[in-house]
Amino acid sequence: YALGSVEGDIYIGGLVGEAYDSSLSIRNCYSAGKITGRSYVGGTIGYASYLKEQVSTYYDGVASGYKPTKWHDVAKTTEEMMNKETYKGWDFNNIWKIEEGRHYPYLD
């Protein structure tokens, strides 16, 4: 996960700037920081031309200030991002923890 702000010119994403590998899978992650860029900007990935898959990956559309325009962007509100129900398939018993309504998920 990434909580910091990301700022740049091109290939700017909350998690990944550019995904250019057909074997790359991105799953169970999120970003929650301000996202600012000129082109190829995304809530999670700035540019994904050959991404194999992206599963259960989100970004805070409120905190980021970014509106989804790409297939791989799944924006949630800050409230949704602090709710366990948002994260379908995530392991909150062994890998992740969350204080619902107070914090984003964090690694156990």
N, C-alpha and C positions, 0 to 999 in steps of 0.2 A: 504494500500500500504506500501511497504518497500523500503527504499532508501539506507540503510546501507549495508556494507559488511558482509558476513556470512562465518565463517571458523570453521572447526571441523573435526572430524574423520568419523563418519557414521551418516546417516539420516540427511543430510544437504540440505536444500532447501531455495530458495530466500524468500519464504513466510512461508512454513510449513516444519518441519523436517520429521514428520511421520503422515500420515492420516490413521488411523486404526479404522474407524467407518463407518458402512454402511449407517448411516443416515446423514453423513457429506456432505454438499454441499458447494462448494467454487465458488463464482461468482463475477464478476466485480472487479477484483483486479490485481495488478501488482507488480513486484519487479525490481529494477534497480541498484543493487550493485554487487560487486565482489563476486563470489561463489566458495569456495574452500573446498574440502573434499576428503576422500579416497574411500568410497563406499556408495551406495545408495544416490547419489547426484542428484539433479534436479534443473532446473531453477526456478520452482515454488514450487514443492514438492519433497522432497528427496525420500520418499517411500510411495506409496499409494496402499495398498492392498485391501481395502474395501470402497474406496471413492464412494459415491453415484453419484455425478456429479461434473464436473468442467466446468464452462461456462464463456466465455469471460474473460479469465485470461491469462496474458502475462508476459514475462520478457524480459529485454534488453539483447539480446545475445551478443552485443558488450561490454557493460559495465561489464557484468557478467563474461566474458571469458569462458563461459560454452556452449558447443554444445549440442543441444537437442538429447536425446537418449530414452526418455520415451513418451508414448502416451499423457500424460498430459502436456507436455512441449510445449509451443508455443512461440518460440523466434521471436523477432522483432528487427530491427535495431534501433539505437538511434533516427534516423530521424523519423521512423515510430512510435516510442513510444511518440514522441512529436507532433503527428498528430491526430486530433479528429477522423478522418475516421477509424483509427485502432480499436477504441473502440465501436464496434457495440452494440447497445442496452443500452449504458450507458446514464444516465440522466445528460446532461450538462446544463440543465435549473435550476435544483433544488439541485442536490447533488454534481456534479463535476464541476470544472472549468479547463481551459487549455489556456495557451498562446502559440499557435501553433508555432513550430519552435524554441521556447525558453525554455520551461519547460515541464516536465511530468505533467499529470493531478494531481490535488490536490482537496481536499474536500472543498466545498464552506463554 
